[in-house]
Amino acid sequence: MRLFYFSALFWFIADQLSKYLVLHWAGLIEHGVIEVVPPFLVFRLGYNTGINFGLMAGGPELTRWILIGIAFAISAWLWWWAKTGLTRGIALISAGAVIGGAFGNALDRLLQGAVVDFLNMSCCGIQNPFAFNVADVGIVVGALGLLIFADGAKKES
């Protein structure tokens, strides 16, 4: 379980630290857009009150609390699965990545009222209108890792 906890802590800290550094140290709050390596990497400030791609954005304040509750419920279930059913190290790391990312985004919702997004990547003539953050990367990478590496065998006690 150490791998699980380390991964969750890593992704949570990486998310919150990246947001702090980009918003305050690099000045994204003042500038709104910082072209790092255009169009491949642009910091574009966004506040997402909804779920992925802004779905359910602009809903009632209750939506914020429901999404925080869903993040904690899924995280509790993943923690239980990691403790009772996951045996491979890479699966434990993947579960931790999902939880660390979920907690990072939930903390944003709790403190800011919305998830802070700032990464925007485009390529090859396709302009991506969406922004995301490090927590989102952890969630996606972790979910893919669980799909690939989670085994169906129970742990031997």
DSSP file (Angstrom, degrees, kcal/mol; ACC not computed):
  #  RESIDUE AA STRUCTURE BP1 BP2  ACC     N-H-->O    O-->H-N    N-H-->O    O-->H-N    TCO  KAPPA ALPHA  PHI   PSI    X-CA   Y-CA   Z-CA
    1    1 A M     >        0   0    0      0, 0.0     4,-2.5     0, 0.0     5,-0.2   0.000 360.0 360.0 360.0 -14.9    0.0    0.0    0.0
    2    2 A R  H  >  +     0   0    0      1,-0.2     4,-2.9     2,-0.2     5,-0.2   0.913 360.0  52.1 -59.3 -41.4    3.0    2.3    0.3
    3    3 A L  H  > S+     0   0    0      1,-0.2     4,-2.5     2,-0.2    -1,-0.2   0.905 109.2  50.9 -60.0 -41.0    3.1    2.7   -3.5
    4    4 A F  H  > S+     0   0    0      2,-0.2     4,-2.4     1,-0.2    -2,-0.2   0.951 113.8  42.3 -60.6 -52.4   -0.6    3.6   -3.4
    5    5 A Y  H  X S+     0   0    0     -4,-2.5     4,-2.5     1,-0.2     5,-0.2   0.896 114.4  51.2 -65.8 -40.9   -0.2    6.3   -0.8
    6    6 A F  H  X S+     0   0    0     -4,-2.9     4,-2.8    -5,-0.2    -1,-0.2   0.923 111.5  48.0 -61.8 -44.2    3.0    7.7   -2.4
    7    7 A S  H  X S+     0   0    0     -4,-2.5     4,-2.6    -5,-0.2     5,-0.3   0.926 112.0  48.6 -63.6 -45.5    1.3    7.9   -5.8
    8    8 A A  H  X S+     0   0    0     -4,-2.4     4,-2.1     1,-0.2    -2,-0.2   0.929 114.9  45.2 -60.7 -45.4   -1.8    9.7   -4.3
    9    9 A L  H  X S+     0   0    0     -4,-2.5     4,-2.7     2,-0.2     5,-0.3   0.910 112.0  52.5 -65.3 -42.5    0.4   12.1   -2.4
   10   10 A F  H  X S+     0   0    0     -4,-2.8     4,-2.9    -5,-0.2     5,-0.2   0.946 112.6  43.2 -57.9 -51.0    2.7   12.7   -5.4
   11   11 A W  H  X S+     0   0    0     -4,-2.6     4,-2.1     2,-0.2    -1,-0.2   0.866 114.3  50.8 -68.1 -35.7   -0.2   13.5   -7.8
   12   12 A F  H  X S+     0   0    0     -4,-2.1     4,-2.5    -5,-0.3     5,-0.2   0.951 115.5  41.4 -64.4 -49.1   -2.0   15.7   -5.2
   13   13 A I  H  X S+     0   0    0     -4,-2.7     4,-3.0     1,-0.2     5,-0.3   0.914 113.6  53.0 -66.2 -42.9    1.1   17.8   -4.5
   14   14 A A  H  X S+     0   0    0     -4,-2.9     4,-2.1    -5,-0.3    -1,-0.2   0.902 112.3  46.5 -59.1 -41.0    2.2   17.9   -8.2
   15   15 A D  H  X S+     0   0    0     -4,-2.1     4,-2.2    -5,-0.2   119,-0.2   0.967 116.8  40.9 -65.5 -53.8   -1.3   19.3   -9.1
   16   16 A Q  H  X S+     0   0    0     -4,-2.5     4,-2.2     1,-0.2    -2,-0.2   0.887 117.0  48.7 -66.3 -39.0   -1.5   21.9   -6.3
   17   17 A L  H  X S+     0   0    0     -4,-3.0     4,-2.9    -5,-0.2     5,-0.2   0.912 110.7  50.6 -67.1 -42.3    2.1   23.0   -6.7
   18   18 A S  H  X S+     0   0    0     -4,-2.1     4,-2.6    -5,-0.3     5,-0.3   0.908 111.0  49.2 -62.6 -40.9    1.8   23.4  -10.4
   19   19 A K  H  X S+     0   0    0     -4,-2.2     4,-2.6     2,-0.2     5,-0.3   0.934 112.8  47.1 -63.7 -45.4   -1.3   25.5  -10.0
   20   20 A Y  H  X>S+     0   0    0     -4,-2.2     4,-2.7     1,-0.2     5,-1.0   0.946 114.8  45.8 -60.7 -48.9    0.4   27.7   -7.5
   21   21 A L  I  <>S+     0   0    0     -4,-2.9     5,-2.6     3,-0.2     4,-0.4   0.917 117.1  42.6 -63.6 -44.2    3.5   28.2   -9.5
   22   22 A V  I  <5S+     0   0    0     -4,-2.6     6,-2.0    -5,-0.2    -1,-0.2   0.910 120.4  41.5 -70.9 -41.3    1.7   28.9  -12.8
   23   23 A L  I  <5S+     0   0    0     -4,-2.6     6,-1.6    -5,-0.3     7,-0.4   0.933 132.5  16.9 -71.8 -46.0   -0.9   31.1  -11.3
   24   24 A H  I  <5S+     0   0    0     -4,-2.7    -3,-0.2    -5,-0.3    -2,-0.1   0.896 130.0  38.7 -99.6 -47.9    1.2   33.1   -8.9
   25   25 A W  I   <S+     0   0    0     -5,-1.0    -3,-0.2    -4,-0.4    -4,-0.1   0.938 126.5  35.6 -72.5 -46.8    4.9   32.7   -9.8
   26   26 A A  S   <S-     0   0    0     -5,-2.6    -1,-0.2    -6,-0.2    -4,-0.2   0.646 109.0-124.8 -82.4 -15.0    4.5   32.8  -13.6
   27   27 A G     >  +     0   0    0     -6,-0.3     4,-2.2     3,-0.1     3,-0.5   0.778  56.5 149.9  82.9  27.7    1.6   35.4  -13.3
   28   28 A L  H  >  +     0   0    0     -6,-2.0     4,-2.9     1,-0.2    17,-0.2   0.822  69.9  62.6 -64.2 -29.0   -1.1   33.5  -15.2
   29   29 A I  H  4 S+     0   0    0     -6,-1.6    -1,-0.2     1,-0.2    -5,-0.1   0.916 111.2  37.6 -60.1 -42.2   -3.7   35.3  -13.0
   30   30 A E  H  4 S+     0   0    0     -3,-0.5    -2,-0.2    -7,-0.4    -1,-0.2   0.881 126.2  36.1 -76.4 -38.7   -2.6   38.6  -14.4
   31   31 A H  H  < S-     0   0    0     -4,-2.2     2,-0.7     1,-0.1    -2,-0.2   0.805  79.5-155.8 -89.3 -31.7   -2.0   37.6  -18.0
   32   32 A G  S  < S+     0   0    0     -4,-2.9    13,-2.5    -5,-0.3     2,-0.4  -0.080  77.9  43.2  80.0 -37.8   -4.7   35.0  -18.6
   33   33 A V  E     -A   44   0A   0     -2,-0.7     2,-0.4    11,-0.2    11,-0.2  -0.996  60.0-177.5-141.6 133.3   -2.6   33.4  -21.3
   34   34 A I  E     -A   43   0A   0      9,-2.8     9,-3.1    -2,-0.4     2,-0.9  -0.972  20.6-144.4-130.2 117.6    1.1   32.6  -21.4
   35   35 A E  E     +A   42   0A   0     -2,-0.4     7,-0.2     7,-0.2    -2,-0.0  -0.720  27.4 167.4 -84.0 108.2    2.4   31.1  -24.6
   36   36 A V  E    S-     0   0A   0      5,-1.1     6,-0.2    -2,-0.9    -1,-0.2   0.958  80.4 -12.4 -84.9 -63.0    5.1   28.6  -23.5
   37   37 A V  E >> S-A   41   0A   0      4,-2.6     4,-2.1     2,-0.0     3,-0.8  -0.649 100.1-117.5-137.3  75.6    5.7   26.7  -26.8
   38   38 A P  T 34 S+     0   0    0      0, 0.0     4,-0.1     0, 0.0    83,-0.0  -0.290  83.7   1.5 -65.4 145.3    2.9   27.7  -29.0
   39   39 A P  T 34 S+     0   0    0      0, 0.0    83,-1.8     0, 0.0     3,-0.2  -0.958 130.1  56.5 -88.3   2.3    0.7   26.0  -30.1
   40   40 A F  T <4 S+     0   0    0     -3,-0.8     2,-0.4     1,-0.3    83,-0.0   0.875 121.6  15.8 -64.9 -39.3    2.0   22.8  -28.4
   41   41 A L  E  <  +A   37   0A   0     -4,-2.1    -4,-2.6    80,-0.2    -5,-1.1  -0.935  68.9 161.6-141.9 116.6    1.8   24.2  -24.9
   42   42 A V  E     -AB  35 120A   0     78,-2.7    78,-1.9    -2,-0.4     2,-0.7  -0.999  33.9-135.2-130.7 133.0    0.0   27.3  -23.8
   43   43 A F  E     +AB  34 119A   0     -9,-3.1    -9,-2.8    -2,-0.4     2,-0.5  -0.823  32.3 173.7 -87.0 116.7   -1.0   28.2  -20.3
   44   44 A R  E     -A   33   0A   0     74,-2.4   -11,-0.2    -2,-0.7     2,-0.2  -0.964  27.9-130.1-130.4 112.2   -4.6   29.4  -20.6
   45   45 A L  E     +     0   0A   0    -13,-2.5     2,-0.3    -2,-0.5    73,-0.2  -0.389  36.6 162.2 -68.6 131.4   -6.4   30.1  -17.3
   46   46 A G  E     - B   0 117A   0     71,-2.3    71,-3.1    -2,-0.2     2,-0.5  -0.995  30.1-149.8-147.5 147.7   -9.8   28.5  -16.9
   47   47 A Y  E     - B   0 116A   0     -2,-0.3     2,-0.7    69,-0.2    69,-0.2  -0.977  16.0-160.8-118.8 117.2  -12.2   27.8  -14.1
   48   48 A N  E     + B   0 115A   0     67,-2.9    67,-2.8    -2,-0.5    -2,-0.0  -0.868  18.0 174.6-105.2 112.3  -14.4   24.7  -14.6
   49   49 A T  S    S+     0   0    0     -2,-0.7    -1,-0.1    65,-0.2    10,-0.1   0.552  70.5  52.1 -88.9  -8.3  -17.5   24.5  -12.5
   50   50 A G  S    S-     0   0    0      1,-0.3     6,-0.2    65,-0.1    65,-0.2  -0.014  94.4 -85.3-104.1-150.7  -18.6   21.4  -14.3
   51   51 A I  S >  S-     0   0    0      4,-3.3     3,-1.8     1,-0.3     4,-0.3  -0.186  81.5 -16.7-104.5-158.6  -17.1   18.1  -15.2
   52   52 A N  G >  S+     0   0    0      1,-0.3     3,-2.0     2,-0.2    -1,-0.3  -0.059 134.4   4.6 -47.4 138.6  -14.9   17.1  -18.2
   53   53 A F  G 3  S-     0   0    0      1,-0.3    -1,-0.3    78,-0.2     4,-0.1   0.716 129.5 -68.0  57.7  24.2  -15.1   19.6  -21.1
   54   54 A G  G X  S+     0   0    0     -3,-1.8     3,-2.0     1,-0.2    -1,-0.3   0.594  82.2 164.6  76.5  10.6  -17.2   21.9  -19.0
   55   55 A L  T <  S+     0   0    0     -3,-2.0    -4,-3.3    -4,-0.3    -1,-0.2  -0.385  71.2  13.5 -61.2 139.4  -20.3   19.6  -19.0
   56   56 A M  T >  S+     0   0    0     -6,-0.2     3,-1.1     1,-0.2    -1,-0.3   0.571  93.9 153.5  68.2  12.7  -22.8   20.7  -16.3
   57   57 A A  T <   +     0   0    0     -3,-2.0    -1,-0.2     1,-0.2    -9,-0.1  -0.362  57.6  28.9 -68.4 150.3  -20.9   24.0  -16.0
   58   58 A G  T 3  S+     0   0    0      1,-0.2    -1,-0.2    -3,-0.1     3,-0.1   0.610  90.2 137.5  77.1  10.9  -22.9   26.9  -14.8
   59   59 A G    <   -     0   0    0     -3,-1.1    -1,-0.2     1,-0.2     5,-0.1  -0.094  62.7 -64.0 -77.5-176.5  -25.3   24.7  -12.8
   60   60 A P    >>  -     0   0    0      0, 0.0     3,-1.8     0, 0.0     4,-0.6  -0.202  50.4-103.2 -66.9 162.3  -26.5   25.5   -9.3
   61   61 A E  H >> S+     0   0    0      1,-0.3     4,-1.2     2,-0.2     3,-0.6   0.784 119.4  69.9 -56.1 -28.7  -24.2   25.6   -6.3
   62   62 A L  H 3> S+     0   0    0      1,-0.2     4,-2.4     2,-0.2    -1,-0.3   0.838  88.0  64.0 -59.2 -33.4  -25.5   22.2   -5.3
   63   63 A T  H <> S+     0   0    0     -3,-1.8     4,-2.6     1,-0.2    -1,-0.2   0.896  97.7  55.8 -58.1 -41.6  -23.6   20.8   -8.4
   64   64 A R  H <X S+     0   0    0     -4,-0.6     4,-1.9    -3,-0.6    -1,-0.2   0.926 111.0  43.1 -55.7 -47.7  -20.3   21.8   -6.8
   65   65 A W  H  X S+     0   0    0     -4,-1.2     4,-2.4     2,-0.2    -1,-0.2   0.843 111.7  53.5 -72.6 -34.1  -21.1   19.8   -3.7
   66   66 A I  H  X S+     0   0    0     -4,-2.4     4,-2.6     2,-0.2    -1,-0.2   0.925 109.6  48.8 -63.9 -44.0  -22.4   16.8   -5.6
   67   67 A L  H  X S+     0   0    0     -4,-2.6     4,-2.1     2,-0.2    -2,-0.2   0.867 111.0  50.0 -66.3 -36.2  -19.1   16.7   -7.6
   68   68 A I  H  X S+     0   0    0     -4,-1.9     4,-2.1    -5,-0.2    -1,-0.2   0.929 111.9  48.9 -64.0 -44.5  -17.0   16.9   -4.4
   69   69 A G  H  X S+     0   0    0     -4,-2.4     4,-2.5     1,-0.2    -2,-0.2   0.896 110.0  50.7 -61.7 -41.9  -19.1   14.1   -2.9
   70   70 A I  H  X S+     0   0    0     -4,-2.6     4,-2.8     2,-0.2     5,-0.3   0.910 108.4  52.8 -62.9 -42.2  -18.7   12.0   -6.1
   71   71 A A  H  X S+     0   0    0     -4,-2.1     4,-2.1     1,-0.2    -2,-0.2   0.915 113.0  43.8 -60.0 -43.2  -14.9   12.5   -6.0
   72   72 A F  H  X S+     0   0    0     -4,-2.1     4,-2.4     2,-0.2    -1,-0.2   0.877 113.0  51.3 -71.5 -36.7  -14.8   11.4   -2.4
   73   73 A A  H  X S+     0   0    0     -4,-2.5     4,-2.2     2,-0.2    -2,-0.2   0.934 113.0  44.7 -65.3 -45.6  -17.1    8.4   -3.0
   74   74 A I  H  X S+     0   0    0     -4,-2.8     4,-2.6     1,-0.2    -2,-0.2   0.899 113.6  51.3 -64.6 -39.9  -15.1    7.2   -5.9
   75   75 A S  H  X S+     0   0    0     -4,-2.1     4,-2.6    -5,-0.3    -2,-0.2   0.898 108.9  50.4 -64.3 -40.2  -11.9    7.7   -4.0
   76   76 A A  H  X S+     0   0    0     -4,-2.4     4,-2.3     2,-0.2    -2,-0.2   0.912 112.0  47.8 -63.3 -42.2  -13.2    5.7   -1.0
   77   77 A W  H  X S+     0   0    0     -4,-2.2     4,-2.6     2,-0.2    -2,-0.2   0.917 112.2  49.1 -65.1 -42.7  -14.2    2.9   -3.3
   78   78 A L  H  X S+     0   0    0     -4,-2.6     4,-2.9     2,-0.2    -2,-0.2   0.896 109.8  52.0 -63.5 -39.7  -10.7    2.9   -5.0
   79   79 A W  H  X S+     0   0    0     -4,-2.6     4,-2.3     2,-0.2    -1,-0.2   0.932 111.1  47.5 -61.3 -44.8   -9.0    2.9   -1.6
   80   80 A W  H  X S+     0   0    0     -4,-2.3     4,-2.4     2,-0.2     5,-0.3   0.922 112.8  48.8 -62.2 -43.9  -11.0   -0.1   -0.6
   81   81 A W  H  X>S+     0   0    0     -4,-2.6     4,-3.0     1,-0.2     5,-1.6   0.910 111.5  49.4 -62.6 -42.5  -10.3   -1.9   -3.9
   82   82 A A  H  <5S+     0   0    0     -4,-2.9    -1,-0.2     3,-0.2    -2,-0.2   0.895 114.7  45.4 -62.4 -40.0   -6.5   -1.1   -3.6
   83   83 A K  H  <5S+     0   0    0     -4,-2.3    -2,-0.2    -5,-0.2    -1,-0.2   0.847 128.1  23.5 -73.0 -35.0   -6.6   -2.4    0.0
   84   84 A T  H  <5S+     0   0    0     -4,-2.4    71,-1.1    -5,-0.2    -2,-0.2   0.682 133.0  20.5-108.4 -19.9   -8.5   -5.6   -0.7
   85   85 A G  T  <5S+     0   0    0     -4,-3.0     2,-0.4    -5,-0.3    -3,-0.2   0.671  90.9  89.1-129.3 -21.6   -8.2   -6.5   -4.4
   86   86 A L      < +     0   0    0     -5,-1.6    64,-0.1    -4,-0.2    66,-0.1  -0.694  34.4 164.6 -88.9 132.3   -5.2   -5.0   -6.1
   87   87 A T        +     0   0    0     -2,-0.4     2,-0.3    66,-0.1    -1,-0.2   0.660  48.7  85.2-115.8 -24.8   -2.0   -7.0   -6.0
   88   88 A R  S  > S-     0   0    0     61,-0.2     4,-1.9     1,-0.1     3,-0.5  -0.635  71.5-135.8 -86.9 137.6    0.3   -5.5   -8.7
   89   89 A G  H  > S+     0   0    0     -2,-0.3     4,-2.4     1,-0.2     5,-0.2   0.883 104.9  53.8 -56.3 -43.1    2.4   -2.5   -7.8
   90   90 A I  H  > S+     0   0    0      1,-0.2     4,-2.0     2,-0.2    -1,-0.2   0.828 107.4  52.0 -65.2 -31.4    1.6   -0.7  -11.0
   91   91 A A  H  > S+     0   0    0     -3,-0.5     4,-2.5    58,-0.3    -1,-0.2   0.891 109.4  49.3 -70.2 -39.3   -2.1   -1.1  -10.3
   92   92 A L  H  X S+     0   0    0     -4,-1.9     4,-2.2     2,-0.2    -2,-0.2   0.901 111.3  49.3 -65.3 -40.8   -1.7    0.4   -6.8
   93   93 A I  H  X S+     0   0    0     -4,-2.4     4,-2.0     2,-0.2    -2,-0.2   0.905 111.1  50.9 -62.8 -41.5    0.3    3.3   -8.3
   94   94 A S  H  X S+     0   0    0     -4,-2.0     4,-1.9     2,-0.2    -2,-0.2   0.919 109.5  48.8 -63.4 -45.1   -2.5    3.8  -10.9
   95   95 A A  H  X S+     0   0    0     -4,-2.5     4,-2.1     1,-0.2    -1,-0.2   0.901 110.8  51.6 -62.1 -40.5   -5.2    3.8   -8.2
   96   96 A G  H  X S+     0   0    0     -4,-2.2     4,-3.1     1,-0.2     5,-0.2   0.873 106.0  54.9 -62.5 -37.7   -3.2    6.4   -6.2
   97   97 A A  H  X S+     0   0    0     -4,-2.0     4,-2.2     2,-0.2    -1,-0.2   0.906 108.3  48.4 -63.2 -41.6   -2.9    8.6   -9.3
   98   98 A V  H  X S+     0   0    0     -4,-1.9     4,-2.6     2,-0.2    -2,-0.2   0.935 115.0  44.7 -63.6 -45.7   -6.7    8.7   -9.7
   99   99 A I  H  X S+     0   0    0     -4,-2.1     4,-2.7     2,-0.2     5,-0.2   0.917 112.4  50.8 -67.8 -43.2   -7.2    9.5   -6.0
  100  100 A G  H  X S+     0   0    0     -4,-3.1     4,-2.0     1,-0.2    -1,-0.2   0.916 114.2  45.1 -59.7 -43.0   -4.5   12.1   -5.9
  101  101 A G  H  X S+     0   0    0     -4,-2.2     4,-2.3    -5,-0.2     5,-0.2   0.905 112.4  51.0 -66.2 -42.1   -5.9   13.8   -8.9
  102  102 A A  H  X S+     0   0    0     -4,-2.6     4,-2.4     1,-0.2    -2,-0.2   0.905 111.3  47.9 -63.4 -41.4   -9.5   13.6   -7.6
  103  103 A F  H  X S+     0   0    0     -4,-2.7     4,-2.5     2,-0.2    -1,-0.2   0.882 109.5  54.1 -67.2 -37.2   -8.5   15.2   -4.3
  104  104 A G  H  X S+     0   0    0     -4,-2.0     4,-1.6    -5,-0.2    -2,-0.2   0.936 113.5  41.1 -60.7 -46.8   -6.6   18.0   -6.1
  105  105 A N  H  X S+     0   0    0     -4,-2.3     4,-2.2     2,-0.2    -2,-0.2   0.871 113.4  53.8 -69.6 -36.4   -9.6   18.9   -8.2
  106  106 A A  H  X S+     0   0    0     -4,-2.4     4,-2.5    -5,-0.2    -2,-0.2   0.891 106.5  52.7 -65.0 -38.7  -12.0   18.5   -5.1
  107  107 A L  H  X S+     0   0    0     -4,-2.5     4,-2.9     2,-0.2     5,-0.4   0.906 107.9  51.7 -63.6 -40.1   -9.8   20.9   -3.1
  108  108 A D  H  X>S+     0   0    0     -4,-1.6     4,-3.4     1,-0.2     5,-0.9   0.942 110.7  47.8 -58.4 -47.3  -10.1   23.4   -5.9
  109  109 A R  H  X5S+     0   0    0     -4,-2.2     4,-0.9     4,-0.2    -2,-0.2   0.900 113.9  48.1 -61.0 -40.3  -13.9   23.1   -5.9
  110  110 A L  H  <5S+     0   0    0     -4,-2.5    -2,-0.2    -5,-0.1    -1,-0.2   0.938 125.3  26.6 -66.0 -47.7  -13.9   23.4   -2.1
  111  111 A L  H  <5S+     0   0    0     -4,-2.9    -2,-0.2    -5,-0.1    -3,-0.2   0.847 135.8  26.4 -87.3 -36.7  -11.6   26.5   -2.0
  112  112 A Q  H  <5S-     0   0    0     -4,-3.4    -3,-0.2    -5,-0.4    -2,-0.1   0.624  95.0-122.8-104.1 -17.0  -12.2   28.2   -5.3
  113  113 A G  S  <<S+     0   0    0     -5,-0.9     2,-0.3    -4,-0.9    -4,-0.2   0.382  89.5  45.9  86.2  -4.7  -15.7   27.0   -6.2
  114  114 A A  S    S-     0   0    0     -6,-0.8     2,-0.4    -9,-0.0    -2,-0.3  -0.976  93.8 -91.9-160.3 160.9  -14.3   25.6   -9.5
  115  115 A V  E     -B   48   0A   0    -67,-2.8   -67,-2.9    -2,-0.3     2,-0.6  -0.685  39.7-130.1 -81.1 131.6  -11.4   23.5  -10.8
  116  116 A V  E     -B   47   0A   0     -2,-0.4     2,-0.4   -69,-0.2   -69,-0.2  -0.745  29.7-176.8 -84.8 119.5   -8.5   25.6  -11.9
  117  117 A D  E     +B   46   0A   0    -71,-3.1   -71,-2.3    -2,-0.6    16,-0.2  -0.903  20.1 151.2-115.3 145.5   -7.3   24.5  -15.4
  118  118 A F  E     +     0   0A   0     14,-2.2   -74,-2.4    -2,-0.4     2,-0.5   0.501  39.4  98.3-148.2 -14.8   -4.3   26.0  -17.2
  119  119 A L  E     +BC  43 132A   0     13,-3.2    13,-2.1   -76,-0.2     2,-0.4  -0.713  41.1 173.9 -87.4 126.1   -2.8   23.5  -19.7
  120  120 A N  E     -B   42   0A   0    -78,-1.9   -78,-2.7    -2,-0.5     2,-0.4  -0.992   4.5-177.8-132.1 125.0   -3.8   23.9  -23.3
  121  121 A M        +     0   0    0     -2,-0.4     2,-0.3     9,-0.4   -81,-0.2  -0.984   5.1 170.7-129.0 131.2   -2.2   21.8  -26.0
  122  122 A S        +     0   0    0    -83,-1.8     2,-0.3    -2,-0.4     5,-0.2  -0.916   6.1 176.7-132.8 160.2   -2.8   22.0  -29.7
  123  123 A C  B >   +D  126   0B   0      3,-1.3     3,-2.3    -2,-0.3    -2,-0.0  -0.992  50.7  13.8-161.2 151.5   -1.0   20.4  -32.6
  124  124 A C  T 3  S-     0   0    0     -2,-0.3     3,-0.1     1,-0.3    -1,-0.1   0.792 125.2 -49.8  57.2  39.6   -1.0   19.8  -36.3
  125  125 A G  T 3  S+     0   0    0      1,-0.2     2,-0.6    -3,-0.0    -1,-0.3   0.421 109.7 118.8  82.3  -2.2   -3.5   22.5  -37.3
  126  126 A I  B <   -D  123   0B   0     -3,-2.3    -3,-1.3     2,-0.0     2,-0.7  -0.882  54.6-150.0-100.4 118.4   -6.0   21.4  -34.8
  127  127 A Q        -     0   0    0     -2,-0.6    -5,-0.1    -5,-0.2    -3,-0.0  -0.793   6.6-149.2 -91.7 114.5   -6.8   24.1  -32.2
  128  128 A N        -     0   0    0     -2,-0.7    -2,-0.0     1,-0.1    -6,-0.0  -0.731   9.1-168.5 -82.7 118.4   -7.8   22.6  -28.8
  129  129 A P        +     0   0    0      0, 0.0     2,-0.3     0, 0.0    -1,-0.1   0.569  59.7  87.0 -83.3  -7.1  -10.3   24.9  -27.1
  130  130 A F        -     0   0    0     -9,-0.1    -9,-0.4   -84,-0.0     2,-0.3  -0.643  58.6-156.5-100.6 150.1  -10.1   23.1  -23.7
  131  131 A A        +     0   0    0     -2,-0.3     2,-0.2   -11,-0.1   -11,-0.2  -0.854  14.6 175.5-115.4 156.4   -7.7   23.5  -20.8
  132  132 A F  B     -C  119   0A   0    -13,-2.1   -13,-3.2    -2,-0.3   -14,-2.2  -0.799  15.9-133.0-144.4-174.3   -6.9   20.9  -18.2
  133  133 A N     >  -     0   0    0     -2,-0.2     4,-1.5   -16,-0.2     3,-0.2  -0.813  35.4 -90.3-140.5 179.4   -4.5   20.5  -15.2
  134  134 A V  H  > S+     0   0    0     -2,-0.2     4,-2.3     1,-0.2     5,-0.2   0.844 121.9  58.7 -65.2 -34.6   -2.0   18.0  -13.7
  135  135 A A  H  > S+     0   0    0      1,-0.2     4,-2.4     2,-0.2    -1,-0.2   0.911 103.8  52.2 -60.3 -41.5   -4.8   16.4  -11.6
  136  136 A D  H  > S+     0   0    0      1,-0.2     4,-2.5     2,-0.2    -1,-0.2   0.884 107.4  52.2 -62.0 -38.2   -6.6   15.6  -14.8
  137  137 A V  H  X S+     0   0    0     -4,-1.5     4,-3.0     1,-0.2     5,-0.3   0.937 109.9  48.9 -62.8 -45.7   -3.4   13.9  -16.2
  138  138 A G  H  X S+     0   0    0     -4,-2.3     4,-2.5     1,-0.2     5,-0.2   0.898 111.6  49.4 -59.7 -41.7   -3.2   11.8  -13.0
  139  139 A I  H  X S+     0   0    0     -4,-2.4     4,-2.5     2,-0.2    -1,-0.2   0.936 115.4  42.3 -64.2 -46.9   -6.8   10.8  -13.2
  140  140 A V  H  X S+     0   0    0     -4,-2.5     4,-2.4     2,-0.2     5,-0.2   0.938 117.5  45.3 -68.1 -47.1   -6.6    9.8  -16.9
  141  141 A V  H  X S+     0   0    0     -4,-3.0     4,-2.4    -5,-0.2    -2,-0.2   0.915 115.7  48.6 -62.5 -42.3   -3.2    8.0  -16.6
  142  142 A G  H  X S+     0   0    0     -4,-2.5     4,-2.4    -5,-0.3    -2,-0.2   0.912 111.0  49.1 -64.2 -43.4   -4.4    6.3  -13.4
  143  143 A A  H  X S+     0   0    0     -4,-2.5     4,-2.3    -5,-0.2    -2,-0.2   0.914 112.4  48.1 -63.7 -42.4   -7.6    5.1  -15.0
  144  144 A L  H  X S+     0   0    0     -4,-2.4     4,-2.0     1,-0.2     5,-0.2   0.914 110.6  52.5 -63.2 -41.5   -5.8    3.8  -18.0
  145  145 A G  H  X S+     0   0    0     -4,-2.4     4,-3.3     1,-0.2     5,-0.4   0.894 109.3  49.0 -60.3 -40.7   -3.3    2.0  -15.7
  146  146 A L  H  X S+     0   0    0     -4,-2.4     4,-1.8     1,-0.2    -1,-0.2   0.905 109.5  51.9 -66.5 -40.4   -6.1    0.4  -13.8
  147  147 A L  H  < S+     0   0    0     -4,-2.3    -1,-0.2    -5,-0.2    -2,-0.2   0.885 121.2  33.3 -61.2 -37.5   -7.8   -0.8  -17.1
  148  148 A I  H  < S+     0   0    0     -4,-2.0    -2,-0.2    -5,-0.2    -1,-0.2   0.888 130.6  27.0 -86.4 -42.2   -4.5   -2.4  -18.2
  149  149 A F  H  < S+     0   0    0     -4,-3.3     2,-0.3    -5,-0.2   -58,-0.3   0.563  83.5 109.6-108.4  -9.8   -2.9   -3.6  -15.0
  150  150 A A     <  -     0   0    0     -4,-1.8     2,-0.2    -5,-0.4   -64,-0.1  -0.533  56.2-150.4 -70.7 128.7   -5.6   -4.3  -12.4
  151  151 A D        -     0   0    0     -2,-0.3   -64,-0.1     2,-0.1    -2,-0.1  -0.646  15.6-134.9 -98.4 157.9   -5.8   -8.0  -11.9
  152  152 A G  S    S+     0   0    0     -2,-0.2     2,-0.1   -66,-0.1    -1,-0.1   0.541  70.8 108.0 -86.9  -7.5   -8.9   -9.9  -10.9
  153  153 A A        -     0   0    0      1,-0.1     2,-0.2     3,-0.0    -2,-0.1  -0.423  68.8-123.4 -75.4 145.8   -7.2  -12.1   -8.3
  154  154 A K        -     0   0    0     -2,-0.1   -69,-0.2     1,-0.1     2,-0.1  -0.555  31.5-101.5 -81.9 151.2   -7.9  -11.4   -4.6
  155  155 A K        -     0   0    0    -71,-1.1     2,-0.5    -2,-0.2    -1,-0.1  -0.463  32.0-121.8 -69.0 143.2   -5.0  -10.7   -2.3
  156  156 A E              0   0    0     -2,-0.1    -1,-0.1     1,-0.1    -3,-0.0  -0.772 360.0 360.0 -83.9 128.0   -3.8  -13.6   -0.1
  157  157 A S              0   0    0     -2,-0.5    -1,-0.1     0, 0.0    -2,-0.0   0.453 360.0 360.0 -91.2 360.0   -4.1  -12.7    3.6
